[in-house]
Amino acid sequence: MTIITSLQNPRVKAATHLRDRRQREKQQRILVDGARELCRALDAGVRMVEVFVCEELCDSSSNRQLLASLGGCGAEILHVNRPVFEKLAFGHRAEGVLGVAEMPQPTLDDVVMGENPLVAVLEGVEKPGNVGAVLRSADGAGLSALIVADPATDLYNPNAIRASLGTIFTVPRAVLPAAKHSPGCGGKS
């Protein structure tokens, strides 16, 4: 097993660039940091491209179960040392596993709702942690869907993914631009 020890490794650098919204949009990839978040992403069918693993930090049973299941996900498993993982990890909660995934592109057409749906709509939310908290609440309340209108932050900011505890991948969701109002169509002229 080869272990990446260089902070200058091109794959490590490409992954750390995904903290930036422009880079996520350019690469069409996202960071999924944490065992719970990775499990939920995989269960939801999110395609992992690569997974960085720091064995030294994978000391929980959930991490070991995740590591055992990664072989079948199709992602390349890249082993890294602790300093490299700490560079990759988002925030101070280093669990030893971090995935790079293809960016999901949910649309309103993908949201399937049954009879009497309960839908939450967020408009113009700026803080990614708040988006994640609403996703967690939507999951806990059993909402049919979450619609994010005119987002000031992107849905796949690493902080939104972390704050959602991975429910960002399980709650039906769509991102829509806000409707523009023109004079004479219900707005004041």
SULMOKA-V968648 format. One record per residue. N is the residue number from 1. RES is the residue in three letters. SS is DSSP state (H for helix, E for strand, L for the rest). PSI is psi in whole degrees, 0 to 359 (* if undefined). D_LAST is the distance of its C-alpha to the last C-alpha in Angstrom with 2 decimals. Layout:
BEGIN
n=N res=RES ss=SS psi=PSI d_last=D_LAST
n=N res=RES ss=SS psi=PSI d_last=D_LAST
END
This chain:
BEGIN
n=1 res=MET ss=L psi=129 d_last=68.07
n=2 res=THR ss=L psi=137 d_last=66.40
n=3 res=ILE ss=E psi=126 d_last=64.41
n=4 res=ILE ss=E psi=123 d_last=61.73
n=5 res=THR ss=L psi=353 d_last=62.55
n=6 res=SER ss=L psi=127 d_last=60.68
n=7 res=LEU ss=L psi=345 d_last=57.32
n=8 res=GLN ss=L psi=4 d_last=56.87
n=9 res=ASN ss=L psi=133 d_last=57.31
n=10 res=PRO ss=H psi=325 d_last=54.66
n=11 res=ARG ss=H psi=325 d_last=53.71
n=12 res=VAL ss=H psi=316 d_last=53.34
n=13 res=LYS ss=H psi=317 d_last=51.17
n=14 res=ALA ss=H psi=320 d_last=48.96
n=15 res=ALA ss=H psi=318 d_last=48.53
n=16 res=THR ss=H psi=333 d_last=47.70
n=17 res=HIS ss=H psi=339 d_last=45.02
n=18 res=LEU ss=L psi=358 d_last=43.22
n=19 res=ARG ss=L psi=339 d_last=42.10
n=20 res=ASP ss=L psi=130 d_last=39.49
n=21 res=ARG ss=H psi=316 d_last=36.35
n=22 res=ARG ss=H psi=321 d_last=36.56
n=23 res=GLN ss=H psi=322 d_last=40.17
n=24 res=ARG ss=H psi=316 d_last=39.47
n=25 res=GLU ss=H psi=320 d_last=36.93
n=26 res=LYS ss=H psi=312 d_last=39.34
n=27 res=GLN ss=H psi=344 d_last=42.39
n=28 res=GLN ss=L psi=40 d_last=40.60
n=29 res=ARG ss=E psi=159 d_last=42.84
n=30 res=ILE ss=E psi=161 d_last=42.59
n=31 res=LEU ss=E psi=134 d_last=45.00
n=32 res=VAL ss=E psi=105 d_last=46.24
n=33 res=ASP ss=E psi=118 d_last=48.25
n=34 res=GLY ss=L psi=149 d_last=50.53
n=35 res=ALA ss=H psi=312 d_last=52.79
n=36 res=ARG ss=H psi=316 d_last=50.58
n=37 res=GLU ss=H psi=318 d_last=47.56
n=38 res=LEU ss=H psi=317 d_last=49.72
n=39 res=CYS ss=H psi=314 d_last=51.25
n=40 res=ARG ss=H psi=322 d_last=47.93
n=41 res=ALA ss=H psi=313 d_last=46.64
n=42 res=LEU ss=H psi=317 d_last=49.85
n=43 res=ASP ss=H psi=330 d_last=49.81
n=44 res=ALA ss=L psi=359 d_last=46.27
n=45 res=GLY ss=L psi=14 d_last=47.51
n=46 res=VAL ss=L psi=132 d_last=45.93
n=47 res=ARG ss=L psi=114 d_last=48.08
n=48 res=MET ss=E psi=137 d_last=49.82
n=49 res=VAL ss=E psi=312 d_last=50.88
n=50 res=GLU ss=E psi=153 d_last=53.09
n=51 res=VAL ss=E psi=125 d_last=54.07
n=52 res=PHE ss=E psi=131 d_last=55.46
n=53 res=VAL ss=E psi=130 d_last=58.17
n=54 res=CYS ss=L psi=98 d_last=60.02
n=55 res=GLU ss=H psi=323 d_last=62.95
n=56 res=GLU ss=H psi=329 d_last=63.81
n=57 res=LEU ss=H psi=352 d_last=60.57
n=58 res=CYS ss=L psi=69 d_last=60.76
n=59 res=ASP ss=L psi=358 d_last=62.85
n=60 res=SER ss=L psi=160 d_last=61.14
n=61 res=SER ss=H psi=326 d_last=62.07
n=62 res=SER ss=H psi=323 d_last=58.49
n=63 res=ASN ss=H psi=317 d_last=58.57
n=64 res=ARG ss=H psi=321 d_last=61.95
n=65 res=GLN ss=H psi=317 d_last=60.75
n=66 res=LEU ss=H psi=313 d_last=57.73
n=67 res=LEU ss=H psi=321 d_last=60.04
n=68 res=ALA ss=H psi=329 d_last=62.31
n=69 res=SER ss=H psi=349 d_last=59.47
n=70 res=LEU ss=H psi=333 d_last=57.97
n=71 res=GLY ss=H psi=328 d_last=60.62
n=72 res=GLY ss=H psi=3 d_last=59.05
n=73 res=CYS ss=L psi=350 d_last=55.43
n=74 res=GLY ss=L psi=356 d_last=56.01
n=75 res=ALA ss=L psi=152 d_last=54.89
n=76 res=GLU ss=E psi=130 d_last=57.17
n=77 res=ILE ss=E psi=122 d_last=58.58
n=78 res=LEU ss=E psi=117 d_last=58.91
n=79 res=HIS ss=E psi=135 d_last=61.10
n=80 res=VAL ss=E psi=158 d_last=60.32
n=81 res=ASN ss=L psi=174 d_last=61.97
n=82 res=ARG ss=H psi=314 d_last=60.45
n=83 res=PRO ss=H psi=322 d_last=59.16
n=84 res=VAL ss=H psi=316 d_last=57.36
n=85 res=PHE ss=H psi=320 d_last=55.87
n=86 res=GLU ss=H psi=330 d_last=54.72
n=87 res=LYS ss=H psi=323 d_last=52.88
n=88 res=LEU ss=H psi=321 d_last=51.21
n=89 res=ALA ss=L psi=148 d_last=50.39
n=90 res=PHE ss=L psi=116 d_last=47.02
n=91 res=GLY ss=L psi=200 d_last=47.60
n=92 res=HIS ss=L psi=358 d_last=50.92
n=93 res=ARG ss=L psi=83 d_last=51.56
n=94 res=ALA ss=L psi=109 d_last=53.80
n=95 res=GLU ss=L psi=357 d_last=55.08
n=96 res=GLY ss=L psi=357 d_last=56.81
n=97 res=VAL ss=E psi=135 d_last=54.67
n=98 res=LEU ss=E psi=128 d_last=51.51
n=99 res=GLY ss=E psi=151 d_last=50.17
n=100 res=VAL ss=E psi=123 d_last=48.19
n=101 res=ALA ss=E psi=158 d_last=46.39
n=102 res=GLU ss=E psi=140 d_last=44.30
n=103 res=MET ss=L psi=120 d_last=40.63
n=104 res=PRO ss=L psi=147 d_last=39.57
n=105 res=GLN ss=L psi=62 d_last=36.54
n=106 res=PRO ss=L psi=139 d_last=35.39
n=107 res=THR ss=L psi=170 d_last=32.58
n=108 res=LEU ss=H psi=328 d_last=30.90
n=109 res=ASP ss=H psi=336 d_last=33.42
n=110 res=ASP ss=H psi=342 d_last=36.22
n=111 res=VAL ss=L psi=115 d_last=35.19
n=112 res=VAL ss=L psi=124 d_last=37.30
n=113 res=MET ss=L psi=142 d_last=36.67
n=114 res=GLY ss=L psi=199 d_last=38.88
n=115 res=GLU ss=L psi=143 d_last=38.26
n=116 res=ASN ss=L psi=58 d_last=36.03
n=117 res=PRO ss=L psi=152 d_last=34.86
n=118 res=LEU ss=L psi=115 d_last=33.74
n=119 res=VAL ss=E psi=137 d_last=31.24
n=120 res=ALA ss=E psi=143 d_last=29.88
n=121 res=VAL ss=E psi=126 d_last=26.73
n=122 res=LEU ss=E psi=137 d_last=26.48
n=123 res=GLU ss=E psi=127 d_last=23.40
n=124 res=GLY ss=L psi=24 d_last=23.71
n=125 res=VAL ss=L psi=130 d_last=27.23
n=126 res=GLU ss=L psi=328 d_last=28.85
n=127 res=LYS ss=L psi=123 d_last=32.47
n=128 res=PRO ss=H psi=325 d_last=34.66
n=129 res=GLY ss=H psi=326 d_last=36.97
n=130 res=ASN ss=H psi=321 d_last=34.22
n=131 res=VAL ss=H psi=316 d_last=33.49
n=132 res=GLY ss=H psi=318 d_last=37.25
n=133 res=ALA ss=H psi=320 d_last=37.55
n=134 res=VAL ss=H psi=321 d_last=34.89
n=135 res=LEU ss=H psi=317 d_last=36.78
n=136 res=ARG ss=H psi=315 d_last=40.00
n=137 res=SER ss=H psi=319 d_last=38.52
n=138 res=ALA ss=H psi=319 d_last=37.06
n=139 res=ASP ss=H psi=314 d_last=40.53
n=140 res=GLY ss=H psi=327 d_last=42.27
n=141 res=ALA ss=H psi=355 d_last=40.06
n=142 res=GLY ss=L psi=31 d_last=40.51
n=143 res=LEU ss=L psi=150 d_last=36.88
n=144 res=SER ss=L psi=328 d_last=36.44
n=145 res=ALA ss=E psi=161 d_last=34.13
n=146 res=LEU ss=E psi=125 d_last=31.98
n=147 res=ILE ss=E psi=125 d_last=28.77
n=148 res=VAL ss=E psi=111 d_last=27.67
n=149 res=ALA ss=E psi=135 d_last=24.03
n=150 res=ASP ss=L psi=59 d_last=22.96
n=151 res=PRO ss=L psi=138 d_last=26.25
n=152 res=ALA ss=L psi=345 d_last=26.75
n=153 res=THR ss=L psi=159 d_last=30.46
n=154 res=ASP ss=L psi=150 d_last=32.28
n=155 res=LEU ss=L psi=331 d_last=33.88
n=156 res=TYR ss=L psi=25 d_last=37.33
n=157 res=ASN ss=L psi=137 d_last=37.64
n=158 res=PRO ss=H psi=328 d_last=41.27
n=159 res=ASN ss=H psi=325 d_last=40.27
n=160 res=ALA ss=H psi=319 d_last=38.00
n=161 res=ILE ss=H psi=313 d_last=40.95
n=162 res=ARG ss=H psi=312 d_last=43.37
n=163 res=ALA ss=H psi=333 d_last=41.24
n=164 res=SER ss=L psi=350 d_last=40.77
n=165 res=LEU ss=L psi=30 d_last=44.59
n=166 res=GLY ss=L psi=356 d_last=44.17
n=167 res=THR ss=H psi=348 d_last=42.05
n=168 res=ILE ss=H psi=336 d_last=39.44
n=169 res=PHE ss=H psi=347 d_last=41.74
n=170 res=THR ss=L psi=334 d_last=42.31
n=171 res=VAL ss=L psi=126 d_last=38.98
n=172 res=PRO ss=L psi=132 d_last=37.05
n=173 res=ARG ss=E psi=159 d_last=33.98
n=174 res=ALA ss=E psi=152 d_last=31.33
n=175 res=VAL ss=E psi=129 d_last=28.93
n=176 res=LEU ss=E psi=145 d_last=25.52
n=177 res=PRO ss=L psi=150 d_last=22.67
n=178 res=ALA ss=L psi=146 d_last=19.47
n=179 res=ALA ss=L psi=140 d_last=16.96
n=180 res=LYS ss=L psi=130 d_last=14.03
n=181 res=HIS ss=L psi=136 d_last=10.64
n=182 res=SER ss=L psi=150 d_last=8.43
n=183 res=PRO ss=E psi=140 d_last=4.92
n=184 res=GLY ss=L psi=352 d_last=6.39
n=185 res=CYS ss=L psi=52 d_last=9.18
n=186 res=GLY ss=L psi=345 d_last=9.12
n=187 res=GLY ss=E psi=166 d_last=6.45
n=188 res=LYS ss=L psi=142 d_last=3.78
n=189 res=SER ss=L psi=* d_last=0.00
END
